[in-house]
Amino acid sequence: MEAFTGAMSDCRASLSRCAAVGLPLLWLAACTRLAAPPTPGPDSVGPAATSGGGSDRPPTAAVTGAPSAGQEHFEQIPACPEDIATPLFDNLPIDPADFIAFRPLGFLSPPIHIFPAKHSAFSMTLPGDQPVPKPVRAPGPAWVVEIWEISISTGGANYQVFVYPCREVRLYFGHIASLSEKLMTAMRASEPACSSTVETGATFTRCRHEDLLIALESGEPFGMGPDTAGVDFGLIDFRRAPAGFIVPEHYDYFYPYYASPLDYFTPEARRVLESKTGSVFGDPLRTTEPIGGTYMQDVPGTAQGNWFFPGIYLRDAPDVSPLLALAHDYVDPSQPLFSIGSSIQGVNAGLYTFRIESQGLVNRDFGEVSADGQTYCYENFSQERPAGGMPVGQLSGILLLSMPSDKTLKIEAVEGRSCAESAGWVLSANATTFER
């Protein structure tokens, strides 16, 4: 215990020393939250508006002292293999007959998924259909360490289940409609920590059941899902180098460590899952490597990637709707997408796409836009859905964009049928400034 106390003190002084002192991962997460305010709950745990699930942020339990019994028991979970190519899973969590598609990383759907989604999902319900819950199983031997019980004032409830197949890899399953008797019994025997937040006009009450250690065999059913469009499947691997986001301080601790679950299955199971990896509507499939998709699209020195409204950061903001992403489709990465939230005057939240031009200042791909003193113009927004199948919006005017510096971007919607007919391309005081 003295060693633990000293290590925690070290972590408070410098987060970068957490890994160096060799703390188990659950303690490491606790250390991180002691040194910074705990992150809020998921962006959305209620009914999702699009196929494939809607929860964007995994819960993290706030820990404010020495490890509890549950955290000490965490040491019973084996360490992960040093070789990250070693498969951890040999069973698909959901039977292939029960889901439409497996969604790669990078899904975009404002206002929830303004940034490319860091988790995958099993798409199981088409728009207009009612969800039909199916068994959700452990993909390999694993331990449930935390369960979130969520209720919404406007109706509806679901669960999020957090699982470790080994110490350095954390999974979560979202939009679980009901739990197995085994999990329900263990959850009811624990003392929850509950809190409520108001989001989009509804009150969300989340009760965290922590310090659990429920062993699951590979293929063992632990619940039924989804409650809405699909079952979220997120994976965090601390053995990997963190993703290269330009300003990592603007993200919560877990964010840079997400990876595609596709890469953790045995070859046979992976082949089955890969054969259904693509659009949430089932067709087309993703054929660009990596097949599991990518959620980190920042390109330093260019406009491509994630942009924050000043003061609204993923590390601590409950409302992320003011954000902006200049990214690419999760099924066909050659297709550009403005993923716009609520911050650009005169533009509704949504996706907007266009035909890329290879030269000039009109409709350039985001990775070709830099802080070069130029103003870029975007026009003729297409009504044709990208390969991922998500609906796109239509602007009545054009978008002007410039980068005052490598880490700042200004964007404004202005009147005009085309860039050629819009005189000057001058950004006014109505332009919105974003930062990395």
PETA-V569999 format. One record per pair of residues at least 4 apart in sequence whose ideal C-beta (glycine too) atoms are under 6 Angstrom apart, sorted by the first residue. I is the first residue (numbers start at 1). J is the second residue. If there is no record, write none. Layout:
I,J / I,J
//
This chain:
7,21 / 7,23 / 8,31 / 10,17 / 10,21 / 11,18 / 11,31 / 12,34 / 12,35 / 15,35 / 18,28 / 18,31 / 23,27 / 23,28 / 24,74 / 24,75 / 24,167 / 25,167 / 25,168 / 25,238 / 26,71 / 26,74 / 27,67 / 30,63 / 32,253 / 33,38 / 33,62 / 37,316 / 38,62 / 39,60 / 39,252 / 40,318 / 41,59 / 41,206 / 42,55 / 42,57 / 43,56 / 43,57 / 43,112 / 44,54 / 44,55 / 44,112 / 45,55 / 45,150 / 46,152 / 46,156 / 47,156 / 47,228 / 48,53 / 48,54 / 48,228 / 48,229 / 50,109 / 51,123 / 51,229 / 51,280 / 52,103 / 52,121 / 52,123 / 52,229 / 52,230 / 52,280 / 53,121 / 53,174 / 53,175 / 53,229 / 53,230 / 53,232 / 54,112 / 55,174 / 55,232 / 56,112 / 56,113 / 58,172 / 58,234 / 59,148 / 61,208 / 61,210 / 67,71 / 67,72 / 68,211 / 70,211 / 73,213 / 77,143 / 77,164 / 77,167 / 78,166 / 79,167 / 80,166 / 80,168 / 80,169 / 81,86 / 84,239 / 87,265 / 87,266 / 88,140 / 88,165 / 88,264 / 89,139 / 89,140 / 89,264 / 89,265 / 90,140 / 90,218 / 90,266 / 90,269 / 91,137 / 91,139 / 91,218 / 91,219 / 92,269 / 93,136 / 93,137 / 93,139 / 94,98 / 94,99 / 94,122 / 96,272 / 98,134 / 99,122 / 99,124 / 100,123 / 100,282 / 101,123 / 101,276 / 101,278 / 101,280 / 101,282 / 102,273 / 102,276 / 102,277 / 103,107 / 103,120 / 103,121 / 103,123 / 103,280 / 104,277 / 104,286 / 104,292 / 104,293 / 104,330 / 105,260 / 105,293 / 105,294 / 105,295 / 106,116 / 106,293 / 106,294 / 106,295 / 106,330 / 107,113 / 107,117 / 107,330 / 108,113 / 108,337 / 108,339 / 108,351 / 109,113 / 109,390 / 110,114 / 110,339 / 110,341 / 110,349 / 110,350 / 111,321 / 111,341 / 111,349 / 113,117 / 114,323 / 114,325 / 114,339 / 114,341 / 115,306 / 115,325 / 116,295 / 116,297 / 116,327 / 118,258 / 118,295 / 119,232 / 119,234 / 120,233 / 120,261 / 121,230 / 121,232 / 122,230 / 122,231 / 123,230 / 123,280 / 124,226 / 124,230 / 125,129 / 125,131 / 125,229 / 131,226 / 131,228 / 133,177 / 133,224 / 133,225 / 135,221 / 136,223 / 136,225 / 137,219 / 137,221 / 138,142 / 138,216 / 138,218 / 138,220 / 140,165 / 140,218 / 141,218 / 142,163 / 142,165 / 142,216 / 143,164 / 143,213 / 143,215 / 144,161 / 144,163 / 144,212 / 144,214 / 145,162 / 145,164 / 145,212 / 146,162 / 146,210 / 147,161 / 147,187 / 147,209 / 148,160 / 148,206 / 148,208 / 149,159 / 149,207 / 150,158 / 150,206 / 151,157 / 151,205 / 152,156 / 152,202 / 152,204 / 153,202 / 153,203 / 154,202 / 158,175 / 158,176 / 158,227 / 159,176 / 159,179 / 160,174 / 161,173 / 161,176 / 162,172 / 163,171 / 164,170 / 165,169 / 168,238 / 168,239 / 169,237 / 170,236 / 171,235 / 172,234 / 174,232 / 175,225 / 175,226 / 175,227 / 175,228 / 175,231 / 175,232 / 176,223 / 176,225 / 177,224 / 177,225 / 177,227 / 178,224 / 179,183 / 179,184 / 179,223 / 180,221 / 180,222 / 180,223 / 183,187 / 183,222 / 186,212 / 186,214 / 187,209 / 190,209 / 192,207 / 192,209 / 193,208 / 194,207 / 195,206 / 196,203 / 196,205 / 197,204 / 197,318 / 198,203 / 199,204 / 216,220 / 216,222 / 225,231 / 226,230 / 226,231 / 233,261 / 235,259 / 235,261 / 236,254 / 236,257 / 236,258 / 237,259 / 238,257 / 242,256 / 242,257 / 243,256 / 243,296 / 245,251 / 245,298 / 246,298 / 246,300 / 246,436 / 247,436 / 248,256 / 250,308 / 250,313 / 251,255 / 251,314 / 251,315 / 252,314 / 252,315 / 260,292 / 262,273 / 262,292 / 263,292 / 265,269 / 265,270 / 270,274 / 274,291 / 277,286 / 277,291 / 278,284 / 278,285 / 278,286 / 278,331 / 279,284 / 279,331 / 279,388 / 279,389 / 281,389 / 284,387 / 286,291 / 286,331 / 288,333 / 293,330 / 297,305 / 297,327 / 298,305 / 299,304 / 299,305 / 299,367 / 301,370 / 301,406 / 302,367 / 302,369 / 302,370 / 303,326 / 303,366 / 303,369 / 303,409 / 304,326 / 304,366 / 304,367 / 306,325 / 307,324 / 307,409 / 307,434 / 308,312 / 308,313 / 308,435 / 309,322 / 309,343 / 310,435 / 312,317 / 312,322 / 313,317 / 321,341 / 321,342 / 322,341 / 322,342 / 322,343 / 323,341 / 324,434 / 325,339 / 326,366 / 327,337 / 327,339 / 328,333 / 328,336 / 329,335 / 329,337 / 329,386 / 329,387 / 329,388 / 330,388 / 331,387 / 331,388 / 332,387 / 335,386 / 336,365 / 337,351 / 337,353 / 338,352 / 339,351 / 340,344 / 340,347 / 340,349 / 341,349 / 342,349 / 343,432 / 344,413 / 344,432 / 345,430 / 346,413 / 347,413 / 350,393 / 351,390 / 351,392 / 352,381 / 352,392 / 352,393 / 353,382 / 353,386 / 353,392 / 354,363 / 354,378 / 354,381 / 356,365 / 357,362 / 357,363 / 361,374 / 361,376 / 362,377 / 362,419 / 363,378 / 364,368 / 364,369 / 364,376 / 369,376 / 371,403 / 371,405 / 371,406 / 375,400 / 375,402 / 375,425 / 376,401 / 377,398 / 377,400 / 377,419 / 377,425 / 378,399 / 379,398 / 379,418 / 379,419 / 381,394 / 381,395 / 383,394 / 385,389 / 397,413 / 397,414 / 397,415 / 397,416 / 398,414 / 398,416 / 398,419 / 398,422 / 399,413 / 400,412 / 400,414 / 400,425 / 400,427 / 401,411 / 402,410 / 403,409 / 404,408 / 407,435 / 407,436 / 408,435 / 409,434 / 410,427 / 410,431 / 410,433 / 411,432 / 412,427 / 412,430 / 412,431 / 416,421 / 416,422 / 417,421 / 427,431
//
